[in-house]
Amino acid sequence: MKRILAIALSATLFIACGSDDDDEGNDAPTLTTAAEINAYLAGKTWVMTGADIPGFPLGINENMNAGAATQCINRTTIQSSSPWTVTTQLGTLSGAPNPLDVGTCDNATAAGSPLTFTTQSVLIENVEGNADCFDVFINYGSFQQEGRADISDDGRTMRLEIFFAGQATGADCASGNVGSGGILRGGAAVTDAIQVYRLQ
């Protein structure tokens, strides 16, 4: 399979406290339907790096040698046009020479060439509130990812709690919002899998 981290979009809230600007808040997007979310995402660039990278992207320990699915990540960029283009620069995994070995992931030090994947389709459905939670299914052709996501009120941060299709249960909005827990992968509870992407 492939080393990818897919989607996990997020950007911190840059709302200026105490601003005298009468237009404050007027740029907040309306994201109450799949169509509105797709239209908002179109043509934007999102980046996950540093502290925004979870310890278990896709539910896989970033310190583990998972072969082609190793999730030690330095930086992931999502260009959310149609199709989406997802580019991941891996970090440096040391002390784990063999598959299933657990070593140490250095997110700050890039290793190898970037990996780029293009989607065949992205399905957004079951939107709750103003993108407070929505289910997402990402099809890359040779593999798929699925889970739940949200977008911050100001539209500048997207969080993805996604997994390889069929590998996790409870990762949908019907089971709870992003970060609410209740996700199982291989019978084990998944924590620290939220990918945070910031709008560039």
Residue pairs with C-beta under 8 A, 6 or more apart in sequence:
1 67
1 68
1 69
1 142
1 143
1 164
2 68
2 69
2 115
2 117
2 140
2 142
2 143
3 68
3 69
3 70
3 71
3 88
3 90
3 115
4 58
4 69
4 86
4 88
4 115
4 117
4 140
4 143
5 48
5 57
5 58
5 71
5 73
5 76
5 86
5 88
5 195
6 58
6 76
6 78
6 86
6 117
6 138
6 140
6 145
6 160
6 162
6 195
7 78
7 84
7 86
7 136
7 138
7 145
7 149
7 158
7 160
7 162
7 195
7 197
8 48
8 57
8 76
8 78
8 149
8 158
8 159
8 160
8 161
8 162
8 194
8 195
8 196
8 197
9 41
9 46
9 48
9 78
9 80
9 149
9 151
9 157
9 158
9 159
9 160
9 195
9 196
9 197
10 46
10 48
10 52
10 152
10 157
10 158
10 159
10 160
10 195
10 196
10 197
10 198
11 46
11 152
11 155
11 156
11 157
11 158
11 197
11 198
11 199
11 200
12 156
12 157
12 198
13 152
13 153
13 154
13 156
13 157
14 154
14 156
15 24
15 25
15 154
16 24
27 154
27 155
28 153
28 154
28 155
29 36
29 40
29 151
29 155
30 36
30 130
31 37
31 40
31 127
31 130
31 131
31 151
31 155
32 127
32 129
32 130
32 131
33 127
34 124
34 125
34 127
34 134
37 124
37 127
37 131
37 134
37 151
38 122
38 124
40 151
40 155
41 80
42 80
42 81
42 82
43 80
43 81
44 79
44 80
44 81
44 199
44 200
45 77
45 78
45 79
45 80
45 199
45 200
46 77
46 78
46 80
46 158
46 197
46 198
46 199
46 200
47 75
47 76
47 77
47 78
47 197
47 198
47 200
48 73
48 75
48 76
48 77
48 78
48 195
48 196
48 197
48 198
49 74
49 75
49 76
49 107
50 107
50 108
52 195
52 196
52 197
52 198
53 62
53 73
53 76
53 107
53 195
54 62
54 192
54 193
54 194
54 195
54 196
55 61
55 62
55 63
55 192
56 62
56 71
56 190
56 191
56 192
56 193
57 71
57 73
57 193
57 195
58 69
58 71
58 145
58 162
58 163
58 164
58 167
58 193
59 163
59 167
59 168
59 183
59 185
59 190
59 193
60 66
60 69
60 70
60 71
61 71
61 102
62 71
62 72
62 73
62 91
62 105
62 107
63 72
63 93
63 96
63 102
63 103
63 104
63 105
64 70
64 71
64 96
64 100
64 101
64 102
64 103
65 93
65 96
65 97
65 98
65 99
65 100
65 101
65 102
65 103
66 99
66 100
67 99
69 164
70 90
70 93
72 90
72 91
72 92
72 93
72 105
72 106
72 107
72 111
73 88
73 89
73 90
73 91
73 107
74 89
74 90
74 91
74 92
74 107
74 108
74 109
74 110
74 111
75 88
75 89
75 110
76 86
76 87
76 88
76 89
76 195
76 197
77 86
77 87
77 88
78 84
78 85
78 86
78 197
79 85
79 86
79 87
82 122
83 118
83 119
83 120
83 121
83 122
84 118
84 119
84 122
84 138
85 116
85 117
85 118
85 119
86 116
86 117
86 118
86 119
87 114
87 115
87 116
87 117
88 114
88 115
88 116
88 117
89 110
89 114
89 115
90 110
90 111
90 112
90 115
91 105
91 106
91 107
91 108
91 109
91 110
91 111
92 105
92 106
92 109
92 110
92 111
93 103
93 104
93 105
93 106
93 111
94 103
94 104
94 106
95 101
95 102
95 103
95 104
96 102
96 103
96 104
117 140
118 140
119 138
119 139
119 140
120 139
120 140
120 141
121 138
121 139
122 136
122 137
122 138
122 139
123 136
123 137
123 138
123 139
124 134
124 135
124 136
125 134
125 135
125 137
126 133
126 134
126 135
126 172
126 173
126 174
127 133
127 134
128 134
128 173
128 177
130 153
131 150
131 151
132 150
132 177
133 148
133 149
133 150
133 173
133 177
133 178
134 148
134 149
134 150
134 173
135 146
135 147
135 148
135 149
135 172
135 173
136 146
136 147
136 148
136 149
136 160
136 162
137 144
137 145
137 146
137 165
138 144
138 145
138 146
138 162
143 164
143 165
144 164
144 165
145 162
145 163
145 164
145 165
146 162
146 163
146 165
146 171
147 160
147 161
147 162
147 163
147 168
147 171
147 172
148 161
148 162
148 171
148 172
148 173
148 177
148 178
149 158
149 159
149 160
149 161
149 162
149 178
150 158
150 159
150 177
150 178
151 157
151 158
151 159
152 158
155 199
156 198
156 199
157 196
157 197
157 198
157 199
158 196
158 197
158 199
159 178
159 179
159 194
159 195
159 196
159 197
160 178
160 194
160 195
160 197
161 171
161 178
161 179
161 183
161 193
161 194
161 195
162 171
162 195
163 171
163 183
163 185
163 190
163 193
167 185
167 186
168 183
168 184
168 185
168 190
169 183
169 184
169 185
170 176
170 182
170 183
170 184
171 183
171 190
175 182
175 183
176 182
178 194
179 194
181 189
181 191
183 189
183 190
183 193
184 190
